[in-house]
């Protein structure tokens, strides 16, 4: 008999403390078993993915999205490297970041621990299922996973492989659970006593729906309107190379650039070069009337700069200076990842201090905003929140902490009466 989402969540809540006390070696062994199983059973994964790709082709899904759906040798290699990287990282649990003697025999510690039960709803990207599962295993969190319907066959096979490896390694049966039905999302949102955190990945509309229909804390980002500002002191060839990579290397990713801001002093020299390079890569330019008058692109309205295209389209605007660029980014951006191209150290420092985003870059592609590329092993998502975790959420973003106080019959009344006093000595 199939359990309801509520019943699954209750089982996971009971399993969470058991997973939390496993050793790092046990969790690493589980990850290595996952890697071995993925390599051993890769043909079954590829066959399932072929079914999903055929169905997507029949549904006429956009090429940029199709790239996300595909799981081939290259992506298998990448997720296996991510697993190896995770195994090499130190245990995120049990770290003491505060040790303080409050009084003789009364000692306080702040120690990292898992969040508990996490619900993760993510887009149709099979490699994301592997990355998310492995991050949760390493960080000692139980996870309910709901992937996009477009990769239902691939996800089913991948989850089966991963779950068997988890059981083989001796971790609790309810370490991981895969939700497969759409109605299970709403059931999950109602599990506010069992689930400690939700991480939704998808469209702005979808993330807003999750936030508005649950009492469970939500971490994530609604969209990725990323900017590149080309300063008057930019190396133009460097700027062109970075912009092209940020736009076309993986167009459907949330860290692909969507808006190009160009300093007025170099606009007439730089924009024609930009137009030529983007045209070579089949990228459509939309811009303000001033930009259109300069390079003959499609005209767009100012309020359209909030747009996340996830397609071979960019917005272009000429700005007066770095101050105008910073103000535009902070107003129209999604606080995800934004970049300045400049050889001027002072200008770069001001930009990087004043742009209010999870990632602020200088002279490099916004596509570097990724947990694997940060050395996190992988990421469970990218957070534009300022609380708990920000940017690519790796192991550190999946743990919290607890205070452990060790005493010897100490009571508060003795301190309230003045019989004893605190001396607060850091150890």
BAPA-575778 format. One record per residue (C-alpha): residue in one letter; x, y, z; residue number from 1. Coordinates in Angstrom, 3 decimals. Layout:
+------+----------+----------+----------+-----+
: type :     east :    north :       up : seq :
+------+----------+----------+----------+-----+
:    a :        X :        Y :        Z : NUM :
...
+------+----------+----------+----------+-----+
END
This chain:
+------+----------+----------+----------+-----+
: type :     east :    north :       up : seq :
+------+----------+----------+----------+-----+
:    x :    0.000 :    0.000 :    0.000 :   1 :
:    x :    1.413 :    3.363 :   -1.059 :   2 :
:    x :    1.952 :    5.835 :    1.756 :   3 :
:    x :    0.561 :    9.343 :    1.628 :   4 :
:    x :    3.001 :   12.259 :    1.546 :   5 :
:    x :    2.072 :   13.024 :    5.151 :   6 :
:    x :    2.969 :    9.483 :    6.215 :   7 :
:    x :    6.242 :    9.595 :    4.263 :   8 :
:    x :    7.147 :   12.914 :    5.882 :   9 :
:    x :    6.396 :   11.475 :    9.336 :  10 :
:    x :    8.722 :    8.520 :    8.655 :  11 :
:    x :   11.437 :   10.903 :    7.493 :  12 :
:    x :   11.044 :   13.045 :   10.602 :  13 :
:    x :   11.733 :    9.925 :   12.670 :  14 :
:    x :   14.661 :    8.921 :   10.453 :  15 :
:    x :   16.320 :   12.355 :   10.522 :  16 :
:    x :   17.955 :   12.017 :   13.994 :  17 :
:    x :   19.329 :    8.589 :   13.017 :  18 :
:    x :   20.878 :   10.028 :    9.859 :  19 :
:    x :   22.252 :   12.980 :   11.824 :  20 :
:    x :   24.397 :   10.723 :   14.021 :  21 :
:    x :   25.940 :    8.719 :   11.177 :  22 :
:    x :   29.662 :    9.158 :   10.719 :  23 :
:    x :   31.191 :   11.072 :    7.839 :  24 :
:    x :   32.704 :    7.783 :    6.657 :  25 :
:    x :   29.272 :    6.151 :    6.499 :  26 :
:    x :   27.906 :    9.024 :    4.424 :  27 :
:    x :   30.979 :    9.106 :    2.185 :  28 :
:    x :   30.742 :    5.336 :    1.663 :  29 :
:    x :   27.142 :    5.817 :    0.574 :  30 :
:    x :   28.222 :    8.465 :   -1.944 :  31 :
:    x :   30.918 :    6.192 :   -3.381 :  32 :
:    x :   28.366 :    3.393 :   -3.733 :  33 :
:    x :   26.087 :    5.839 :   -5.580 :  34 :
:    x :   28.898 :    6.701 :   -7.986 :  35 :
:    x :   29.753 :    3.038 :   -8.610 :  36 :
:    x :   26.101 :    2.169 :   -9.218 :  37 :
:    x :   25.596 :    5.058 :  -11.641 :  38 :
:    x :   28.585 :    3.964 :  -13.711 :  39 :
:    x :   27.545 :    0.309 :  -13.558 :  40 :
:    x :   23.941 :    0.938 :  -14.576 :  41 :
:    x :   24.472 :    3.888 :  -16.919 :  42 :
:    x :   22.921 :    2.162 :  -19.940 :  43 :
:    x :   19.602 :    1.855 :  -18.104 :  44 :
:    x :   19.781 :    5.576 :  -17.297 :  45 :
:    x :   20.584 :    6.507 :  -20.900 :  46 :
:    x :   17.744 :    4.319 :  -22.209 :  47 :
:    x :   15.262 :    6.012 :  -19.851 :  48 :
:    x :   16.575 :    9.417 :  -20.854 :  49 :
:    x :   16.151 :    8.526 :  -24.527 :  50 :
:    x :   12.429 :    7.993 :  -23.852 :  51 :
:    x :   12.172 :   11.377 :  -22.155 :  52 :
:    x :   14.035 :   13.100 :  -24.985 :  53 :
:    x :   11.761 :   11.526 :  -27.586 :  54 :
:    x :    8.664 :   12.641 :  -25.694 :  55 :
:    x :   10.112 :   16.157 :  -25.335 :  56 :
:    x :   10.829 :   16.326 :  -29.064 :  57 :
:    x :    7.250 :   15.328 :  -29.836 :  58 :
:    x :    6.041 :   18.044 :  -27.460 :  59 :
:    x :    8.168 :   20.570 :  -29.395 :  60 :
:    x :   10.070 :   21.731 :  -26.311 :  61 :
:    x :   12.533 :   24.574 :  -26.950 :  62 :
:    x :   16.128 :   23.510 :  -27.804 :  63 :
:    x :   17.557 :   25.393 :  -24.822 :  64 :
:    x :   15.290 :   23.428 :  -22.471 :  65 :
:    x :   16.025 :   20.161 :  -24.292 :  66 :
:    x :   19.671 :   20.650 :  -23.347 :  67 :
:    x :   18.650 :   20.553 :  -19.675 :  68 :
:    x :   16.692 :   17.330 :  -20.132 :  69 :
:    x :   19.530 :   15.367 :  -21.706 :  70 :
:    x :   21.592 :   13.024 :  -19.540 :  71 :
:    x :   24.560 :   11.623 :  -21.460 :  72 :
:    x :   28.132 :   10.489 :  -20.861 :  73 :
:    x :   29.244 :   14.072 :  -20.365 :  74 :
:    x :   26.697 :   14.781 :  -17.631 :  75 :
:    x :   27.370 :   11.408 :  -16.015 :  76 :
:    x :   31.065 :   12.284 :  -15.887 :  77 :
:    x :   30.222 :   15.663 :  -14.344 :  78 :
:    x :   27.985 :   14.261 :  -11.595 :  79 :
:    x :   30.579 :   11.597 :  -10.759 :  80 :
:    x :   33.237 :   14.305 :  -10.439 :  81 :
:    x :   30.828 :   16.186 :   -8.196 :  82 :
:    x :   30.426 :   13.103 :   -5.989 :  83 :
:    x :   34.201 :   12.696 :   -5.745 :  84 :
:    x :   34.494 :   16.348 :   -4.777 :  85 :
:    x :   31.799 :   15.949 :   -2.104 :  86 :
:    x :   33.580 :   12.928 :   -0.637 :  87 :
:    x :   36.829 :   14.924 :   -0.434 :  88 :
:    x :   35.177 :   17.729 :    1.553 :  89 :
:    x :   35.344 :   17.693 :    5.337 :  90 :
:    x :   32.323 :   16.727 :    7.375 :  91 :
:    x :   29.959 :   19.737 :    7.654 :  92 :
:    x :   28.449 :   18.270 :   10.842 :  93 :
:    x :   29.765 :   18.548 :   14.378 :  94 :
:    x :   31.836 :   21.675 :   13.731 :  95 :
:    x :   32.283 :   23.895 :   16.786 :  96 :
:    x :   32.309 :   27.566 :   15.817 :  97 :
:    x :   31.914 :   28.789 :   19.397 :  98 :
:    x :   33.440 :   27.388 :   22.591 :  99 :
:    x :   32.916 :   29.494 :   25.677 : 100 :
:    x :   33.194 :   28.927 :   29.397 : 101 :
:    x :   30.341 :   30.898 :   30.974 : 102 :
:    x :   31.499 :   30.075 :   34.466 : 103 :
:    x :   33.597 :   27.405 :   36.078 : 104 :
:    x :   32.114 :   24.057 :   35.051 : 105 :
:    x :   29.526 :   25.673 :   32.758 : 106 :
:    x :   30.623 :   25.426 :   29.119 : 107 :
:    x :   28.763 :   26.434 :   25.960 : 108 :
:    x :   29.378 :   25.171 :   22.420 : 109 :
:    x :   27.711 :   26.075 :   19.117 : 110 :
:    x :   27.818 :   23.004 :   16.903 : 111 :
:    x :   26.710 :   22.466 :   13.291 : 112 :
:    x :   23.951 :   19.930 :   12.648 : 113 :
:    x :   21.608 :   18.960 :    9.781 : 114 :
:    x :   18.471 :   20.975 :    9.062 : 115 :
:    x :   16.434 :   17.746 :    9.193 : 116 :
:    x :   13.845 :   17.024 :    6.505 : 117 :
:    x :   14.100 :   19.034 :    3.301 : 118 :
:    x :   11.609 :   19.086 :    0.435 : 119 :
:    x :   13.202 :   19.956 :   -2.907 : 120 :
:    x :   11.100 :   20.626 :   -5.990 : 121 :
:    x :   13.283 :   21.105 :   -9.023 : 122 :
:    x :   13.162 :   21.543 :  -12.775 : 123 :
:    x :   13.371 :   18.740 :  -15.343 : 124 :
:    x :   17.134 :   18.215 :  -15.095 : 125 :
:    x :   18.269 :   14.674 :  -14.273 : 126 :
:    x :   21.742 :   15.715 :  -13.125 : 127 :
:    x :   20.055 :   17.935 :  -10.524 : 128 :
:    x :   18.459 :   14.860 :   -8.930 : 129 :
:    x :   21.875 :   13.261 :   -8.474 : 130 :
:    x :   23.501 :   16.443 :   -7.164 : 131 :
:    x :   20.697 :   17.222 :   -4.727 : 132 :
:    x :   20.499 :   13.663 :   -3.399 : 133 :
:    x :   24.237 :   13.506 :   -2.815 : 134 :
:    x :   24.394 :   16.887 :   -1.095 : 135 :
:    x :   21.628 :   15.827 :    1.270 : 136 :
:    x :   23.371 :   12.546 :    2.043 : 137 :
:    x :   26.687 :   14.255 :    2.825 : 138 :
:    x :   25.011 :   16.933 :    4.967 : 139 :
:    x :   22.954 :   14.352 :    6.888 : 140 :
:    x :   19.561 :   15.611 :    5.737 : 141 :
:    x :   16.558 :   13.507 :    4.764 : 142 :
:    x :   15.123 :   14.717 :    1.460 : 143 :
:    x :   11.841 :   14.487 :   -0.414 : 144 :
:    x :   12.623 :   14.962 :   -4.109 : 145 :
:    x :   10.174 :   16.068 :   -6.805 : 146 :
:    x :   11.628 :   16.523 :  -10.278 : 147 :
:    x :   10.023 :   17.859 :  -13.446 : 148 :
:    x :    7.584 :   15.625 :  -15.325 : 149 :
:    x :    9.571 :   15.943 :  -18.579 : 150 :
:    x :   12.285 :   13.653 :  -17.162 : 151 :
:    x :   10.029 :   11.248 :  -15.281 : 152 :
:    x :   11.635 :    8.113 :  -16.769 : 153 :
:    x :   15.219 :    9.229 :  -16.173 : 154 :
:    x :   14.484 :   10.392 :  -12.633 : 155 :
:    x :   12.786 :    7.117 :  -11.754 : 156 :
:    x :   15.822 :    5.067 :  -12.774 : 157 :
:    x :   18.309 :    7.473 :  -11.176 : 158 :
:    x :   16.412 :    7.566 :   -7.890 : 159 :
:    x :   16.168 :    3.777 :   -7.764 : 160 :
:    x :   19.932 :    3.471 :   -8.242 : 161 :
:    x :   20.698 :    6.093 :   -5.586 : 162 :
:    x :   18.192 :    4.784 :   -3.029 : 163 :
:    x :   19.505 :    1.216 :   -3.316 : 164 :
:    x :   23.041 :    2.470 :   -2.711 : 165 :
:    x :   21.873 :    4.409 :    0.366 : 166 :
:    x :   20.252 :    1.279 :    1.836 : 167 :
:    x :   23.307 :   -0.812 :    0.956 : 168 :
:    x :   25.476 :    1.660 :    2.862 : 169 :
:    x :   23.340 :    1.173 :    5.972 : 170 :
:    x :   21.692 :    4.590 :    6.034 : 171 :
:    x :   18.008 :    4.809 :    7.064 : 172 :
:    x :   15.440 :    3.690 :    4.487 : 173 :
:    x :   13.716 :    7.069 :    4.626 : 174 :
:    x :   16.880 :    9.075 :    3.981 : 175 :
:    x :   15.458 :    9.825 :    0.532 : 176 :
:    x :   11.995 :    9.681 :   -1.033 : 177 :
:    x :   10.901 :   10.454 :   -4.558 : 178 :
:    x :    7.567 :   12.165 :   -5.147 : 179 :
:    x :    6.293 :   11.433 :   -8.647 : 180 :
:    x :    2.754 :   12.838 :   -8.804 : 181 :
:    x :    1.887 :   16.506 :   -9.301 : 182 :
:    x :   -0.715 :   16.506 :   -6.497 : 183 :
:    x :    2.010 :   15.425 :   -4.069 : 184 :
:    x :    3.444 :   18.945 :   -4.244 : 185 :
:    x :    0.381 :   20.397 :   -2.522 : 186 :
:    x :    0.435 :   17.520 :   -0.027 : 187 :
:    x :    4.080 :   18.315 :    0.703 : 188 :
:    x :    3.290 :   21.984 :    1.264 : 189 :
:    x :    0.885 :   20.963 :    4.043 : 190 :
:    x :    3.536 :   18.996 :    5.979 : 191 :
:    x :    4.661 :   21.962 :    8.062 : 192 :
:    x :    5.146 :   19.875 :   11.227 : 193 :
:    x :    7.356 :   17.294 :    9.509 : 194 :
:    x :    9.306 :   19.191 :    6.836 : 195 :
:    x :   11.856 :   21.758 :    8.009 : 196 :
:    x :   12.696 :   23.509 :    4.739 : 197 :
:    x :   11.495 :   23.733 :    1.136 : 198 :
:    x :   13.800 :   24.521 :   -1.769 : 199 :
:    x :   11.870 :   25.194 :   -4.993 : 200 :
:    x :   13.690 :   25.600 :   -8.307 : 201 :
:    x :   11.801 :   26.837 :  -11.342 : 202 :
:    x :    9.945 :   29.807 :  -12.751 : 203 :
:    x :    9.165 :   32.950 :  -10.790 : 204 :
:    x :    5.458 :   32.074 :  -10.885 : 205 :
:    x :    6.119 :   28.573 :   -9.535 : 206 :
:    x :    8.365 :   29.729 :   -6.689 : 207 :
:    x :    5.865 :   32.414 :   -5.700 : 208 :
:    x :    3.127 :   29.751 :   -5.628 : 209 :
:    x :    5.200 :   27.636 :   -3.239 : 210 :
:    x :    5.922 :   30.597 :   -0.971 : 211 :
:    x :    2.259 :   31.609 :   -0.834 : 212 :
:    x :    0.836 :   28.153 :   -0.121 : 213 :
:    x :    2.896 :   26.799 :    2.760 : 214 :
:    x :    3.912 :   27.549 :    6.334 : 215 :
:    x :    7.232 :   25.760 :    5.783 : 216 :
:    x :   10.289 :   28.063 :    5.443 : 217 :
:    x :   11.267 :   28.437 :    1.771 : 218 :
:    x :   14.771 :   29.015 :    0.422 : 219 :
:    x :   15.528 :   29.700 :   -3.202 : 220 :
:    x :   15.350 :   32.196 :   -6.000 : 221 :
:    x :   12.430 :   33.138 :   -8.193 : 222 :
:    x :   14.373 :   34.182 :  -11.279 : 223 :
:    x :   17.825 :   34.989 :  -12.596 : 224 :
:    x :   17.990 :   38.391 :  -14.285 : 225 :
:    x :   21.791 :   38.601 :  -14.476 : 226 :
:    x :   23.672 :   41.659 :  -15.766 : 227 :
:    x :   27.053 :   42.468 :  -17.260 : 228 :
:    x :   28.141 :   46.109 :  -17.102 : 229 :
:    x :   30.825 :   47.081 :  -19.629 : 230 :
:    x :   32.673 :   50.018 :  -18.108 : 231 :
:    x :   34.471 :   52.778 :  -20.031 : 232 :
:    x :   37.780 :   51.242 :  -18.874 : 233 :
:    x :   36.915 :   47.759 :  -20.109 : 234 :
:    x :   39.084 :   45.606 :  -22.342 : 235 :
:    x :   36.616 :   45.277 :  -25.221 : 236 :
:    x :   37.816 :   41.898 :  -26.461 : 237 :
:    x :   37.665 :   40.544 :  -22.914 : 238 :
:    x :   34.143 :   41.944 :  -22.598 : 239 :
:    x :   32.985 :   40.298 :  -25.833 : 240 :
:    x :   34.390 :   36.925 :  -24.818 : 241 :
:    x :   32.790 :   37.048 :  -21.354 : 242 :
:    x :   29.394 :   38.189 :  -22.676 : 243 :
:    x :   29.231 :   35.484 :  -25.339 : 244 :
:    x :   30.096 :   32.784 :  -22.803 : 245 :
:    x :   27.614 :   34.147 :  -20.255 : 246 :
:    x :   24.825 :   34.128 :  -22.852 : 247 :
:    x :   25.344 :   30.993 :  -24.949 : 248 :
:    x :   27.344 :   28.497 :  -22.863 : 249 :
:    x :   24.064 :   27.323 :  -21.269 : 250 :
:    x :   21.323 :   29.694 :  -22.346 : 251 :
:    x :   18.546 :   28.138 :  -20.252 : 252 :
:    x :   20.437 :   28.432 :  -16.957 : 253 :
:    x :   19.461 :   30.930 :  -14.276 : 254 :
:    x :   23.004 :   32.349 :  -14.282 : 255 :
:    x :   23.053 :   33.149 :  -18.013 : 256 :
:    x :   23.330 :   36.890 :  -18.672 : 257 :
:    x :   20.090 :   38.633 :  -19.667 : 258 :
:    x :   21.033 :   42.350 :  -19.709 : 259 :
:    x :   24.114 :   44.154 :  -21.032 : 260 :
:    x :   24.781 :   47.670 :  -19.736 : 261 :
:    x :   27.338 :   49.758 :  -21.645 : 262 :
:    x :   29.044 :   52.979 :  -20.501 : 263 :
:    x :   28.104 :   55.887 :  -22.760 : 264 :
:    x :   31.746 :   56.810 :  -23.464 : 265 :
:    x :   32.408 :   53.543 :  -25.326 : 266 :
:    x :   28.902 :   52.738 :  -26.619 : 267 :
:    x :   29.476 :   53.792 :  -30.256 : 268 :
:    x :   32.709 :   51.796 :  -30.423 : 269 :
:    x :   31.633 :   48.733 :  -28.444 : 270 :
:    x :   28.005 :   48.101 :  -29.413 : 271 :
:    x :   28.663 :   47.381 :  -33.125 : 272 :
:    x :   31.306 :   44.823 :  -32.084 : 273 :
:    x :   28.864 :   43.297 :  -29.616 : 274 :
:    x :   26.122 :   43.125 :  -32.234 : 275 :
:    x :   28.437 :   41.313 :  -34.630 : 276 :
:    x :   29.575 :   38.746 :  -32.060 : 277 :
:    x :   26.039 :   38.073 :  -30.839 : 278 :
:    x :   24.747 :   37.762 :  -34.388 : 279 :
:    x :   27.406 :   35.128 :  -35.065 : 280 :
:    x :   25.897 :   33.157 :  -32.185 : 281 :
:    x :   22.242 :   33.706 :  -33.221 : 282 :
:    x :   21.511 :   35.992 :  -30.271 : 283 :
:    x :   18.738 :   38.573 :  -30.738 : 284 :
:    x :   19.334 :   42.027 :  -29.245 : 285 :
:    x :   16.574 :   44.122 :  -27.703 : 286 :
:    x :   17.432 :   47.565 :  -26.409 : 287 :
:    x :   16.331 :   51.040 :  -25.445 : 288 :
:    x :   15.630 :   53.521 :  -28.239 : 289 :
:    x :   19.116 :   54.954 :  -27.767 : 290 :
:    x :   20.692 :   51.533 :  -28.194 : 291 :
:    x :   18.470 :   50.860 :  -31.212 : 292 :
:    x :   19.542 :   54.151 :  -32.800 : 293 :
:    x :   23.167 :   53.078 :  -32.334 : 294 :
:    x :   23.043 :   49.513 :  -33.660 : 295 :
:    x :   19.576 :   49.019 :  -35.158 : 296 :
:    x :   18.194 :   46.464 :  -32.684 : 297 :
:    x :   14.613 :   45.769 :  -31.610 : 298 :
:    x :   13.254 :   48.484 :  -29.294 : 299 :
:    x :   12.097 :   47.586 :  -25.781 : 300 :
:    x :   10.437 :   49.535 :  -22.982 : 301 :
:    x :   12.195 :   50.364 :  -19.714 : 302 :
:    x :    9.828 :   48.186 :  -17.647 : 303 :
:    x :   10.843 :   45.132 :  -19.710 : 304 :
:    x :   14.288 :   45.036 :  -18.122 : 305 :
:    x :   12.874 :   42.735 :  -15.444 : 306 :
:    x :   12.707 :   39.989 :  -18.113 : 307 :
:    x :   14.485 :   36.649 :  -17.711 : 308 :
:    x :   14.639 :   35.263 :  -21.275 : 309 :
:    x :   16.347 :   31.876 :  -20.805 : 310 :
:    x :   16.737 :   32.082 :  -24.565 : 311 :
:    x :   19.087 :   33.518 :  -27.205 : 312 :
:    x :   17.953 :   37.075 :  -26.468 : 313 :
:    x :   19.620 :   39.892 :  -24.519 : 314 :
:    x :   18.538 :   43.341 :  -23.369 : 315 :
:    x :   20.945 :   46.240 :  -23.990 : 316 :
:    x :   21.057 :   49.679 :  -22.409 : 317 :
:    x :   23.509 :   52.583 :  -22.551 : 318 :
:    x :   24.202 :   54.070 :  -19.110 : 319 :
:    x :   25.935 :   57.247 :  -17.994 : 320 :
:    x :   28.415 :   55.678 :  -15.589 : 321 :
:    x :   28.979 :   53.022 :  -12.921 : 322 :
:    x :   26.511 :   54.725 :  -10.581 : 323 :
:    x :   23.722 :   54.421 :  -13.164 : 324 :
:    x :   24.693 :   50.799 :  -13.840 : 325 :
:    x :   24.585 :   49.938 :  -10.122 : 326 :
:    x :   21.197 :   51.622 :   -9.682 : 327 :
:    x :   19.775 :   49.792 :  -12.722 : 328 :
:    x :   21.022 :   46.404 :  -11.487 : 329 :
:    x :   19.745 :   46.885 :   -7.946 : 330 :
:    x :   16.320 :   47.945 :   -9.254 : 331 :
:    x :   15.761 :   45.577 :  -12.184 : 332 :
:    x :   17.929 :   42.652 :  -11.140 : 333 :
:    x :   16.959 :   39.560 :   -9.200 : 334 :
:    x :   19.976 :   39.744 :   -6.846 : 335 :
:    x :   21.398 :   36.583 :   -8.398 : 336 :
:    x :   24.727 :   37.240 :  -10.191 : 337 :
:    x :   26.006 :   40.446 :  -11.792 : 338 :
:    x :   29.350 :   41.363 :  -13.334 : 339 :
:    x :   31.485 :   44.376 :  -14.234 : 340 :
:    x :   34.041 :   44.356 :  -17.055 : 341 :
:    x :   36.733 :   46.920 :  -16.273 : 342 :
:    x :   40.468 :   47.345 :  -15.877 : 343 :
:    x :   39.923 :   50.098 :  -13.300 : 344 :
:    x :   40.420 :   48.727 :   -9.773 : 345 :
:    x :   38.657 :   51.610 :   -8.043 : 346 :
:    x :   35.583 :   51.338 :  -10.270 : 347 :
:    x :   35.474 :   47.574 :   -9.761 : 348 :
:    x :   35.687 :   47.933 :   -5.981 : 349 :
:    x :   32.769 :   50.388 :   -5.872 : 350 :
:    x :   30.649 :   48.178 :   -8.136 : 351 :
:    x :   31.369 :   45.022 :   -6.144 : 352 :
:    x :   30.566 :   46.698 :   -2.850 : 353 :
:    x :   27.361 :   48.431 :   -3.960 : 354 :
:    x :   25.669 :   45.827 :   -6.159 : 355 :
:    x :   23.264 :   43.957 :   -3.882 : 356 :
:    x :   23.474 :   40.456 :   -5.341 : 357 :
:    x :   24.398 :   36.995 :   -4.119 : 358 :
:    x :   27.271 :   36.942 :   -6.618 : 359 :
:    x :   29.184 :   40.015 :   -7.820 : 360 :
:    x :   31.924 :   39.367 :  -10.374 : 361 :
:    x :   34.697 :   41.206 :  -12.161 : 362 :
:    x :   35.891 :   40.280 :  -15.655 : 363 :
:    x :   34.405 :   36.781 :  -15.746 : 364 :
:    x :   31.269 :   35.002 :  -16.933 : 365 :
:    x :   28.144 :   34.916 :  -14.770 : 366 :
:    x :   28.020 :   31.193 :  -15.567 : 367 :
:    x :   30.576 :   30.630 :  -12.798 : 368 :
:    x :   27.714 :   30.981 :  -10.290 : 369 :
:    x :   27.527 :   27.274 :   -9.598 : 370 :
:    x :   28.197 :   25.059 :   -6.605 : 371 :
:    x :   30.452 :   22.666 :   -8.512 : 372 :
:    x :   32.524 :   25.539 :   -9.900 : 373 :
:    x :   32.834 :   26.999 :   -6.397 : 374 :
:    x :   34.246 :   23.702 :   -5.158 : 375 :
:    x :   31.109 :   22.810 :   -3.189 : 376 :
:    x :   30.810 :   19.431 :   -4.948 : 377 :
:    x :   27.433 :   20.501 :   -6.292 : 378 :
:    x :   24.559 :   22.738 :   -5.285 : 379 :
:    x :   21.020 :   22.151 :   -4.164 : 380 :
:    x :   20.032 :   25.492 :   -5.689 : 381 :
:    x :   20.948 :   29.161 :   -5.707 : 382 :
:    x :   19.517 :   31.394 :   -3.031 : 383 :
:    x :   18.928 :   35.115 :   -3.464 : 384 :
:    x :   17.788 :   35.371 :    0.140 : 385 :
:    x :   19.971 :   37.158 :    2.681 : 386 :
:    x :   19.099 :   34.833 :    5.559 : 387 :
:    x :   20.817 :   31.523 :    6.317 : 388 :
:    x :   22.271 :   30.814 :    2.866 : 389 :
:    x :   23.042 :   33.005 :   -0.140 : 390 :
:    x :   24.324 :   32.169 :   -3.615 : 391 :
:    x :   25.016 :   28.541 :   -4.618 : 392 :
:    x :   23.792 :   26.416 :   -1.717 : 393 :
:    x :   26.259 :   23.646 :   -0.977 : 394 :
:    x :   26.959 :   21.756 :    2.216 : 395 :
:    x :   27.248 :   24.832 :    4.435 : 396 :
:    x :   23.826 :   26.024 :    3.305 : 397 :
:    x :   22.278 :   22.681 :    4.276 : 398 :
:    x :   23.326 :   22.736 :    7.906 : 399 :
:    x :   22.217 :   24.792 :   10.866 : 400 :
:    x :   23.520 :   24.726 :   14.425 : 401 :
:    x :   22.517 :   23.991 :   17.974 : 402 :
:    x :   23.856 :   25.252 :   21.313 : 403 :
:    x :   25.165 :   22.591 :   23.668 : 404 :
:    x :   25.542 :   23.674 :   27.287 : 405 :
:    x :   27.401 :   21.436 :   29.757 : 406 :
:    x :   27.004 :   22.127 :   33.452 : 407 :
:    x :   27.351 :   20.495 :   36.871 : 408 :
:    x :   24.171 :   21.301 :   38.764 : 409 :
:    x :   24.276 :   24.986 :   37.805 : 410 :
:    x :   21.039 :   26.941 :   38.392 : 411 :
:    x :   20.087 :   30.452 :   37.246 : 412 :
:    x :   18.867 :   31.538 :   40.704 : 413 :
:    x :   22.443 :   31.599 :   42.011 : 414 :
:    x :   23.399 :   34.099 :   39.285 : 415 :
:    x :   20.227 :   36.152 :   39.805 : 416 :
:    x :   20.948 :   36.425 :   43.555 : 417 :
:    x :   24.595 :   37.348 :   43.034 : 418 :
:    x :   25.984 :   34.196 :   44.657 : 419 :
:    x :   27.692 :   33.355 :   41.377 : 420 :
:    x :   28.678 :   35.408 :   38.330 : 421 :
:    x :   29.542 :   34.737 :   34.719 : 422 :
:    x :   33.099 :   35.289 :   33.492 : 423 :
:    x :   32.613 :   34.466 :   29.761 : 424 :
:    x :   35.962 :   33.046 :   28.746 : 425 :
:    x :   36.437 :   31.908 :   25.153 : 426 :
:    x :   38.163 :   28.521 :   24.955 : 427 :
+------+----------+----------+----------+-----+
END
